[in-house]
Amino acid sequence: LLIIGTYTPDMSFPSTGCIVQERLGLVCPAVDLQAACAGFMYALITGASYIRAGVSKLALIIGGDTNSRIANPHDQKTFPLFGDAAGAVLLEPAPLDYGILSYNMGADGRGGTILSRPACGSRMPPSADLLSQGLQYLHMDGRSVFRWATSILCDSVNDVLADSGHSIDEVDLFIPHQANIRIINAALDMLRIPRERVFSNLERYGNTSGASIPLALDEAVQAGLVKRDGLIVLSGFGAGLAWGTVIMRW
């Protein structure tokens, strides 16, 4: 199984998943999953569910976005915040007390307008008028996004901790979506998570959307911060509004 979490696919169809499948020479189902910055978490939870159900033996989960194609280069409030990147993980079966122990995944379409790209879909196909208005670019209500993201990050982390029977003190490493350092720090303060148990690389890459969590996870592994038997919490959130959080045993 191959799932790509992206909101900047190469084209409407075929899916980027099928393009990657061909380039890797794989023989498996392949599909894109669109949940904006929560795309990797949606793909991760979906792939893990296929593995746990015995439907797939392996699942390649990719998160990647080219934000430079959809951010307005003339908007200095948003353009400098984003980066382009991709990251991947390979899932395989694990004992019940390893891998994903609990997850929380959800959406709230009522907040869709606070973070969107209005044009260049089938509802508003590109035209000279729409392009002149800049509707082909990402539009964000920063204050509303900050309030919602801080709240949902705290709620979803607390939900997976409660469901798995673990406390914040037992978690070895937290890796949140690298959206904005103010969002991350505000949530950490509310959850009372020490900074030394949180991995962040936001200052190097900016917000890479669907790629931010696998990119951070890889760097945390390379830095020796992810250890065998360690408890890790991954949490993503983004446009939709959509979110996904897991607690896992490495």
C-alpha positions in Angstrom: 0.0 0.0 0.0 1.2 3.5 -0.9 -0.5 6.6 0.5 0.7 10.2 -0.1 -0.6 13.0 2.1 -0.5 16.1 0.0 -2.5 19.1 -0.9 -0.2 20.1 -3.8 -0.4 17.1 -6.1 1.4 17.1 -9.4 -2.0 17.3 -11.2 -5.6 16.5 -10.6 -5.2 13.0 -12.1 -3.5 10.6 -12.2 -2.7 10.8 -8.5 0.8 11.6 -7.3 0.6 8.2 -5.5 0.4 6.5 -8.9 3.2 8.6 -10.3 5.5 7.7 -7.3 4.4 4.0 -7.5 5.5 3.8 -11.1 8.8 5.5 -10.4 9.6 3.2 -7.5 8.6 0.1 -9.5 6.0 -1.0 -6.9 3.0 -3.3 -7.4 0.5 -2.2 -4.9 -2.6 0.1 -4.4 -1.6 3.8 -4.5 -3.6 6.8 -3.6 -3.4 10.5 -2.5 -5.0 11.6 0.7 -5.8 15.3 1.1 -6.1 16.7 4.6 -3.7 19.7 4.1 -1.2 19.9 7.0 -2.8 17.0 8.7 -2.4 14.9 5.6 0.6 12.8 6.8 -1.2 12.0 10.0 -4.4 10.9 8.2 -2.3 8.8 5.8 -0.3 7.3 8.7 -3.4 6.3 10.7 -5.1 4.9 7.5 -2.0 2.9 6.6 -1.6 1.6 10.1 -5.2 0.5 10.1 -4.7 -1.5 6.9 -1.7 -3.2 8.5 -3.5 -3.9 11.8 -6.5 -5.4 9.9 -4.2 -7.7 8.0 -5.1 -6.2 4.7 -1.6 -5.0 3.9 1.8 -6.3 5.0 3.7 -3.1 4.2 2.5 0.5 3.8 4.7 3.3 2.5 3.4 6.6 3.9 4.6 9.8 2.4 3.9 13.4 3.3 5.0 16.1 0.9 4.0 19.6 -0.3 5.4 22.3 -2.5 4.0 25.4 -0.7 6.1 27.7 -2.8 3.6 27.0 -5.6 0.5 28.2 -3.7 1.8 30.8 -1.2 1.6 34.4 -2.5 5.2 35.7 -2.9 3.9 39.3 -2.4 2.3 38.5 1.0 5.1 38.9 3.5 2.8 37.8 6.3 2.5 34.3 5.0 5.1 33.6 2.3 8.2 33.5 4.6 6.4 31.0 6.9 6.3 28.1 4.5 8.8 25.6 2.9 8.8 22.7 0.4 9.7 19.2 1.5 8.8 15.5 1.6 9.3 12.7 4.1 8.3 9.1 4.4 7.9 6.2 6.7 7.5 2.5 6.0 5.0 0.6 8.2 5.0 -3.1 9.0 3.2 -5.4 11.5 4.2 -5.1 15.1 3.2 -6.6 18.4 0.1 -5.1 20.0 2.1 -3.2 22.6 4.3 -1.5 19.9 3.5 0.9 17.1 0.4 3.0 17.3 -1.3 2.5 20.7 -4.0 5.0 20.3 -5.0 7.8 17.8 -7.4 10.7 17.6 -8.5 11.9 14.2 -11.1 14.5 13.3 -12.4 17.3 11.2 -14.5 20.4 11.5 -15.6 21.8 8.2 -17.2 24.8 9.9 -13.7 26.4 10.0 -12.8 25.7 6.4 -12.8 29.4 5.4 -10.1 30.5 7.9 -7.4 28.6 6.0 -8.0 27.9 2.3 -7.0 28.2 -1.3 -10.3 29.4 -2.9 -9.5 29.1 -6.6 -8.1 26.6 -9.1 -10.4 23.8 -8.1 -13.5 22.7 -10.0 -15.7 25.1 -8.2 -13.6 28.1 -9.2 -11.5 27.1 -12.2 -8.6 29.5 -13.1 -9.5 32.6 -15.0 -7.9 36.0 -15.6 -10.3 37.6 -13.1 -9.6 35.1 -10.3 -5.8 35.3 -10.9 -5.9 39.1 -10.7 -7.5 38.8 -7.3 -4.9 36.4 -6.1 -7.4 33.7 -5.3 -5.0 31.0 -6.6 -2.9 31.6 -3.5 -3.3 30.4 0.1 -5.4 32.6 2.3 -5.2 32.5 6.1 -6.9 34.2 9.1 -3.8 34.0 11.3 -5.5 34.8 14.6 -8.3 32.3 14.1 -5.9 29.6 13.1 -3.7 30.3 16.1 -6.7 29.9 18.5 -8.0 26.8 16.9 -4.6 25.1 16.4 -3.5 25.7 20.0 -6.8 24.3 21.3 -7.0 21.2 19.1 -3.4 20.3 19.7 -4.0 20.2 23.4 -7.3 18.4 23.2 -6.1 15.7 20.8 -2.9 15.0 22.8 -4.9 14.7 26.0 -7.4 12.3 24.2 -4.7 9.8 23.1 -3.0 9.9 26.4 -6.3 9.2 28.2 -7.3 6.5 25.8 -3.9 4.7 26.0 -3.7 5.0 29.8 -0.5 7.1 29.8 0.4 10.4 31.3 2.4 13.3 29.8 5.3 12.5 32.1 5.6 9.0 30.5 6.1 10.4 27.0 9.7 10.5 25.9 9.3 12.7 22.9 6.6 15.0 21.4 6.7 15.9 17.7 4.0 18.4 16.7 3.3 19.7 13.2 5.9 22.4 12.6 3.3 25.1 11.8 4.3 28.1 13.9 6.5 28.3 17.0 3.9 30.5 18.8 1.3 27.7 18.4 3.7 25.0 19.5 4.9 27.0 22.6 1.4 28.0 23.6 0.2 24.3 23.5 3.3 23.1 25.4 2.6 25.6 28.1 -1.0 24.6 28.4 0.0 20.9 28.4 2.9 21.6 30.8 5.4 19.7 28.5 9.1 20.5 29.1 10.8 22.0 26.0 13.5 19.3 26.2 11.0 16.6 25.4 9.8 18.3 22.2 11.5 18.2 18.8 11.3 21.1 16.5 13.2 22.0 13.3 10.8 24.8 12.3 13.7 27.4 12.3 15.4 25.5 9.5 12.6 24.6 7.1 9.5 26.6 8.0 6.1 25.1 7.8 6.4 22.2 5.3 2.8 21.1 5.7 2.3 17.4 5.2 6.1 16.8 5.3 6.8 18.5 8.6 6.2 15.5 10.9 8.1 12.8 8.9 10.9 15.2 8.4 11.1 16.0 12.1 10.8 12.3 13.0 13.7 11.4 10.7 15.9 14.1 12.2 14.9 13.1 15.8 15.9 9.5 15.0 19.2 10.6 13.4 19.9 12.7 16.6 19.4 9.7 18.8 16.3 11.1 20.5 14.0 8.2 19.4 14.9 5.1 21.4 13.7 1.5 21.4 10.6 1.1 23.7 10.2 4.9 23.8 6.8 6.5 23.9 6.3 9.1 21.1 3.4 11.5 20.4 2.9 12.8 16.8 0.3 15.5 16.2 -0.7 17.2 13.0 -3.4 19.8 12.3 -4.4 22.0 9.3 -6.9 23.3 6.8 -10.2 21.6 6.7 -10.2 22.0 9.6 -8.5 18.6 10.2 -6.3 17.0 12.8 -4.7 13.7 13.7 -2.6 12.6 16.7 -1.1 9.3 17.7 0.8 7.9 20.6 3.2 5.1 19.7 5.7 2.7 21.2 8.9 2.7 19.1 
